[in-house]
C-alpha cells in the first residue's frame, strides 16, 4: 500500500520502503562500499594488492587443515513432521475471517468521514497484521488523506498521540515542532504519545535533528516510565525499546500487538470485532504455514542432507521462518518454498567455506560455481564437494523450470550471478586464513559486504514473486543503489557484532579485530562504532521512502524485511548457529503456539 506523491513512494507503517544514502560523518571505514570488477577477477589467483600494509595474523589464526566449527544439531527433530493438523479448525478460522473481513471493511470505508479516525484505523490494521486484506482500499484512502494532511494537522488541536500516528502513516516530521516548548524541549503529557513519538522517531533520516532529539528524549522517558507504570504498559515499553516496530518482524509484531491491544486498559477504545478478526487471521495463517513447513521438512528429510553433509548446519525450520519474515501472506506460499530451499543450500555453501573445506579444494569448488554447469563436477576433488555442487545445480534448475513458464527465468539468472560473486568473496576470506593474513578494516569491508549475502538473499526472495520483473533485479544489484549499500552494511555489521569472538577462536578473520587493529581501539569501542554505522544505514534506508524508485512497493518491502530478519537473527546470538538462544522462542510464537481465542 503506497501513495505516489511528487514522484515519491510513501506508505503506512507496514509498508515503508527503505534504501541507503552514502554516509557523510567522519567514519572513514564506510568509504569502500563497492566490490570492483577488477578485484573480483583476481579472487582465485592472488592475494590482495591493497596499498595499505596489513598486519599478519597471529599464530592462533594459522589454518590446520580445516577450521571445524562443530555446529550444534538441529533442535526441532521431527516436530514439524509429526504435527497433527486439525483441518476442521483451519476451516472454521477461515470462515470466521471471511465473515469478519466484510465487517472490518465496512468499518474502514465508514471511517473516511473522519480523517483522523481513518488514519488511526489504518495504523491499527497494520499493527494487528491484517492490513494486507485491504490494500487497494487503504491505498485510495491514504491518497485522499495525504492531499488534506497539512490542513488537517494545522487546523485541528490534535494531541501528540494522534500526530505520532499520522506521522507513522504519512512520514511528515515538521508537525512535531508544535509539541516543543520555548526551550526547544518536547512537552510530555501522555504515555501513549511518548511511546508513539519514540516509534515514529525510528523513521528518521540523517540530518533530521528534531527527530534525533525526539528519539533521545523518548528513549530516556520510556526507560524511566518502566518502573512507574502498570505491568502491562511496562511490558509494552520494554518491547518497543528492545525492537521498535519499524525494525520488527511483521508476524511477531502482529502477535505482540494483538496481545497488547486485548489487555489495554482503555476498554471503550478497543474494538472487539477487529480484535477477533486479527486473532482468527493470525491463527489461520499460522496453520497454513505449519502445513507448508511440514511438507518442506518431509521433502528435505528424503534428501538425507544431514548424513551427506554432516559438518554443516541443518536449519530448515529456521530458514523457513526467514521466508515468513520476507512474506507471510497466504498467496506467497510458492515464494516461501523457493526461498527456504535456496537459503538452506546457501547455508551449506557458507559452512563449506567457513567450517570444512580446505583452501586448495575450495579453489576448485569456486571455479565450478563460476561455470554453473554439470560438466564441472568431474573436476571437483572430493565426493562431498561433488554432492554439494550437484545439489546447488539441481535446486536452481528445478526452480528455473518453474518460473520459466512465466517468462521469468531471468530471476534465477540474476540470482546465480550473485551467488558466483559471493563464492569468489568467500574464497578471499578463506585465503586470508590460509595465508595467516589480517586485512585492514577497509580491505575487509570490500569483501565482507559481499559475504553478508544481503543482495543474494533478496534476489532469492524475489524469485517467487510475480511482481518482481527484470527491472527489480537491475535495481537491486545496482551498486550505486542506496538500498544495495544499506543492506550490505546492516547485514555485515550485525553479524560481526554477534559472531566475531566465536569465529576468532576458530581462526577466522573477524571484522571487529580488523577495526581494532586499524584504528587502535578496544573491542567495546569497535562495537560502539559498528552500532553507529548501523544507525546511519537505517536512517538512510528510511530516506528512500521520500524518493522515486523504479520498482513496486511490494518488491522494495522485501528489502526492508531482510534488514528486519537480520536484526532478529542476531539480536541475542547467532540465531542460525545457536537458535535455542535466540530464535527458538520467536519461531514458537510465529509457527507453533496459536493465540487463545
N, C-alpha and C positions, 0 to 999 in steps of 0.2 A: 504494500500500500504506500504510494508515494504521491506527492504533489509536485508537479512541474512548475517552477516559478522562476522566470527570467533565466532559463537555461540551467537551473539548479535542481537537484533531486532532494526534496525534503520529505521526511516521513514521520510517523508517530514513533514512540519509544521502542517499539518492537521491530522497526524496520529502518533504523538509522544506518546509513551506508558510509563506510569509512575508507579513507586512503591514507597517504602519508606525505608529509612535507619535509624536505631536506632540512635537518635541524641547523640552527644558526648559533647556539650557545657555544661557549668555549669548551667543547668536548671533542678534541681532535680525532679520537678514535672512530667517530662516526663518518668520517670523510670517505673511506674506501668501501662504498656500498655496492660496487658493480664488479662482477666477475668478467674480465675482459676475454674476448675470444682468443687472443694471442697466448694468454696464460693458460687457458683451458687446453690448448693443443699440446702443451708441454707436460701435462699432468703425469702421463705414464712414463715419460722418458727421463725427466731430470728433476733435480732439486730446485727450490726456489732461487730465483736470481734477484731477489729483493736487494736494493741498495742499502737497506738498513741492516746492520750487523745484528744477528740474533744469537742469544745465548744457547749453548748446548744443554741438553737435558742432563740431569744428574744420573748417577749410576742406577738409582731406583727406577728410572724410566727405560732402562735397556730391555729390549724385547727378547724374551727367551722362548722362541717358538711361537706360542700363541698367548694372547692376553685373556685367558679364560675368565669368564665372569661368574660361572656357577649360578645362573639365574634361578630364583625360586620357581617352583612348579605352578601350574595353573591352580587357582584357589577355588574354582567353581565345580570341577569334576563334571559329573553328568547332570547337574542340577537342571539345566535348561533342556536337556534331552528328555528328562523324566517329568517335566511339568505336566500336570493334568489340566486340560483346558475345559472350562465349562462353557460350551457353545451357547447354551440357553442364557447364561449370564451376559455373554457378549451381545447376543441378540436383544436382550432386554435393555442393556445400556444404549445400544444403537437406536432402538425405538424411542427411548426417552430423549436422547439427543435430538432426534428429528423433530419431535413434538416441541420441545423447549426451544429449539433453534428458531422456530417461527415466532414464538412469543418474544424472544430476545430481539429478533429482527424488528418486530413491531415497536419495541421499546426504543431501539436505535433510530428508527425513522421518526418516531414521535419526538425524540429529543432535539430535533433540528430547530424547533421553535424557540429554544433557549440555547444560544451559542455556548455559554459556559457549561451548562449541563451536558450538552453534546460532546464537548471536548473531554469532560470528566468521565463520561461513559465510555468513550473510545479508549481512553487511557486504562480504565478498569478492564475492558475486554482484553487489552494487550497484556496487562499484568496477570490476568487469570488464564492466559494461554488459549483463548478462544477467538481471537480477532481474525484468524485465518478463515473462519466461516463467512466473514462479511467483508472481504477485501474490496470488492467493487463499490459497495455502499460507503465504506469508510473513505475510500479514495474520493468519491464525489463530495462527501460531506466536508472533508478536510479542505478540498479546493474552495468550497464556498466559504468556510470559516476563515481560511487564510486571507481571503480577499478583504474581510472585515476585521482582521486581527488588530491592527493599530488603533482603530476607533474603539473597538471592543475593550481594549485594555485601558486606554487613557480616559475614556468617558465613564468608567464604572469603578467603584471603590472596592475592588476585589482584594481579598487578603492574600498573604504570602502563599498559603497552600494552593489557592486557585491559580495564581500566577505561575507557580512552580509546575503545576500540572500542564498548563498551557505551554510552557517552555518545553516540557517533555515532548509535546506533540509538535510544536512549531519551531523550536530552536531559535528564539529571538532574545538574546541576552540583555539588551538595553533596558528591558522592562524592570530589571531588579534595582535600578537606580532609585526608584521611588520608595524602596524599603531601607534606605540608608539614612542615618541621622546627619546632623550638621558637621560631625567629625569624620564622616565617611565610613562609619561603622554600621554593621547591619543591626536592625532592631528585631528583637525576639519577642514574640507574643504567644505562639502556639507550637506545640511539639510537632504536629504534622507538617507545619510549614517548614520547620528546620530540617526534618527528615527529607522532605521533597526537594528543598533547596540543595541539600547535600547530594541527592540523587542526580539532579539536573546539572550540578557543577561537574559531574563526570563527563558531560558532553562538551566541555570547554576545549578551545583550541589554543595554540601558542599565541601569546600576546594579549589574551583576554584577562586583564588584570582584575577586573571586577569579579570574574568567576573563580580566578585563582584565590582571591581573598575570601570569596564565599565558601570555597572548599575547605580552606584552612579554618575559617570561623566555625562552620557547621561540624567539622570533624571534632574540634575541641568541645563544642557544645554537646554533641551527641555522646561523647565519652563521659562527660560529666553527668549526663542525664541517666545513664545506665543504672547507677546506684540509687537514684531517687525517683524512679518511675515504676509502674507495675511490671511484674514478671513478663507479662505478655508483650508490652511495649519494649521492655529491655531486650527480649529475645529478638524482636523485630530490628531494633537498633544495632545489636551485635551482628546480625546477618548483613545488614546494609554496610556496616563498617568493614566487615570481613570481605565481602564481594558485592560491590554496587550492582544494581540492576543492569546497567549498560554493559557490564563485563560478565554477566552471569549466563549460565547455561539455560536456554529457554525452558526446557521441561522442568528442571529443578526450580527455577524461579517461579514458574506457574504453580507448582505444588506448594511451595512455601507461601506464596501469596494467597492461595486458596485457604490454607490453614489460618493465616493471619486475619484474613477477611472474615472468616467464620467466627473467630474469637474476639473480634473487635468489640470494644465496649459500647460503641455507638450503634445500638441495635436498630434504631429508627433509620439510620443511614444505610443499613445493609439490605440488599435486595436478595431475598431468599430464592427467587426464581433463577436469578443469574448465578447464585452460588450453587444451586442444584445442577444447573446446566454445566458449569465448569467441572464439578465433581464427576458427573457421568461421562463427560467428554474425556477427562483425564484417564479414567479407568478404562474406557473403551479403547483409547489409543494404546494404553499400556498392554492390554490383552492382545491387540494386533501386533505390537512389537514383540511380545513374548512368542507368538507363533512364528514370526519371521526369524527370530533368533534361534528357536528350537530347530527349525528347518536348516538354518545355516550351520549350527553345531553338528547336526546329523551328517550333513554333506562333508564338513571338514573332518569329522571323525573317520569317515570312509577313506579319506586320503591318507590317514595314518601318519600325519605330519610329525607328531611327537617322536615316533620311532625313527623316522628318516632324517630328522634334523634335531637331535636331542640336545644340542648345545644352545639352541635358540629359545627365545621367549615365545610361549604359545598363549596368546591373549585374544582369542577370537571374541570372547564376551566383551572385553574392554574395547576392542576395535569396533564392534557393532555399536556399543554405546557411543563411541566417537561419531559414528554415522548418524545417530539420533541427534547429536548436537548440531550437525550440519542441517538436518531437516527431519522433523518429527511427523510432519503431516502425512496422513494415510496415502495420499497419491504419490508419495516419493518412495514407495516400498522398493521398487526396482533400483533406484539410485542408492538406497542404503545397502542393498545386497552387493552391488558393484563396488561401492567404496570399501565395505568391510573386507572383501576379498583382496582388493588391491593394497589396502593399507596393511593387511596381515602379511602379504607377500613382501611388501617393503620392509616390514619388521624383520623378516628372515634375512633380507639383504643387509640391513643395518647390523644385525648381530653377527653376520658372517664377516663383515669388515672389522667390526669392533671387538669381537669376542672369540673368534675361532680361526679364521683363515690366516695363513702366513703371507707375508708381503709378496714373496715370489709368486705364489699361486694366485694371489688376488690380482696380479697384473694380467694374467691370462683371463681371469674372470671379467675384469673391467673391459678388456679388449672384446670379449664375447658380447657383453652388453652393448658396446658401441655398434656391433653388427646387427644384433637383434634378429638372428637367423639361425634356424636349427642346424645348419651346416657348421656352425661354430662349436657345437657341443663336443665334437671329437677332439678338439684341441685343448679341452679342459683336462687338467692333470689328475683330478680325483673324482670319485663317484658322488660325493656329497655336492660338489660344485656342479656336476652334470645334472643331478636331480633338481637342484635349486634352479638352475638355468632353464631346464625344461619346464619346470613349474611356472616360472616367470613368463615364458613364451605361451604356454597353454592358457594361463589366466587372461593375459592380454588378448590373445587371439579369439578366445570364446566371447569375450566382451565386445571385441571389434565386430564379430559376426552379428551380434545383436543390434548394435547401433548402425551398422552399415545399411540395414533395411530402411532406416530413417534418413539416409543420406548424411549421417553424422560420423563417418569413420575418422574424420579429421580430429575428433575429440581424443581418440586413442593415439593418434599420430603425435599430437602435441604432448600428450602425457608420456609417451615413450621418449621423446626428445628430452623432456625434463628429467626423466629417470637416467638417461645417459649422462647428463651433466652432473647429477647427484653422485653417480658412481665414480666419475672422474674426481670429484671433490672428496669422496670417501677415501679414494686411493691416496690423495695428497696427505690427508690426515694420518693414514696408516704409514706413509713413507716417513713422516716426521718421527713417529715412534721407532720405526725400523732404523732410522739414521741417528737416533738419540739427539734430535734437533728440537729446540724450543723456539718457535717463531715469535716475532714481535706481536703485540696485540693487533696492530693494524693489519699485518700479514695474516694473522689467524682469522680475523673477521672476513677477509676476502674469500676464504674457503668455507669457514664455518657458517656464514649466512646461507650458503647453498645447502650445506648438510643439515640445516634446520628443517629441510624438506617442506617449507611453508608453501611455496608455489606449486610444487609437485602434488601436495595433498589437496590443494584447492582444485588443481587440474583433474585429479581423480574424482573429486566430489561433483564436478560439473558434468562428467560423462553421462550420468543417468538422468540429467535434466534436459528435457527437450527445449527449454528456454535458452540454453547455452549454445548460441551459434558460434561460428568461427570467429566473429568479431570479439566475442567474450574471451576466447583464448588468446587472441592477439593483444587484447587489452591487458590480460592478466600477466603475460610473460614479458611485457614491455619493461625493460629495466629502468626506464625513465618514469614509469608509472609510480605515483606516490604509494599506492597500495603495495606494490612489489617490495618497496623498501621497508615499509612499516611492518608487514607480516614477517619478513625475514628477521628484523631486529627483535620484535616481540618474541617470536618463537625461539630464536637462538639464546637470548639473554635469560628468559625464564628457565629454559632448560639448563643453562650453565649454572645459574644460582643454586639449583636443586641438586644437580648430579656431579658437579665438578670434583668435590672432595672424594667421593667414592671412585670416580674414574681415575683420579690421580693416583690412588693406591694401586690401581691395576696398570699403571704405567702409561696411560693415555695423555695426550696433550690437552690441557684444560685452559679455557679462556680466562678465568679469573686469575690463574697463575701467570699467564702471559701479561695480563693487565698489571698485576702487582710488579712484575719484573720491569716492564717498560716505564711505569710511572712511579716506581719506588714507594708503593703504598702497602698497607696491611690488607689482609683478606676482607676484613669488615669494610674498609674504605672502598675496596674494589666492588663489593656487593652494593654499597650505597650508590656508587657511580652507575652501576648497572641499572638500579631501580630508577635513577634519574633519567637515564636513556630510554627506559621502557615508558616512563610517563610522557616523554617527548613524543614517542611513537604513537601512543594512544591519543594524545591531543591532535596530532596531525592526521590520524585516521578520521577523527571527528570532523576535521575541516572539510573533508571531501564531500560531506553532505550538502555543502553550500555551493558546490561546483558541478558543472555538467559532466556527464560521463556517457560513453557510447554503449553502455550495457543496461539491461533492466535492473530494477532494484532487487528482484529475486536472485539474480546472479551475484550482484555485489554483496548481498546479505550473507552469502556463503563464506565470503572472505572474512567478514566480521565474526561470523560464528566460528571460524577457525581460530581466531585470536581468543575467543571465549573458551574454546576447547583447550588450548594451550594453558590458559590460566588454571582451569580446574584440574588438569592432569598434573601440573607441577606446583599446585598451591601448597601442599603439605610435604610431598615427597615425589619421587618419580613414579607416577601412577601406573605406567606401563611395565615398570620393573617390579615394584612392590605395591600392587593395587590394594592389598589389605590395609595399608597405612593411609591411603588417601581416597581411592576411587570406590572401594567396596561399598561404603555407606551411600555414596551418591548413586551408584548403579542400583542398589537395592531400592532406593526411593523412586527412581525413574522406571525401573524394569521389573521389580518384584512385588513390592507392597502397594496394594491399592489404597485409595483414600476412603476412609469409612464414610458410608452414605447415611 
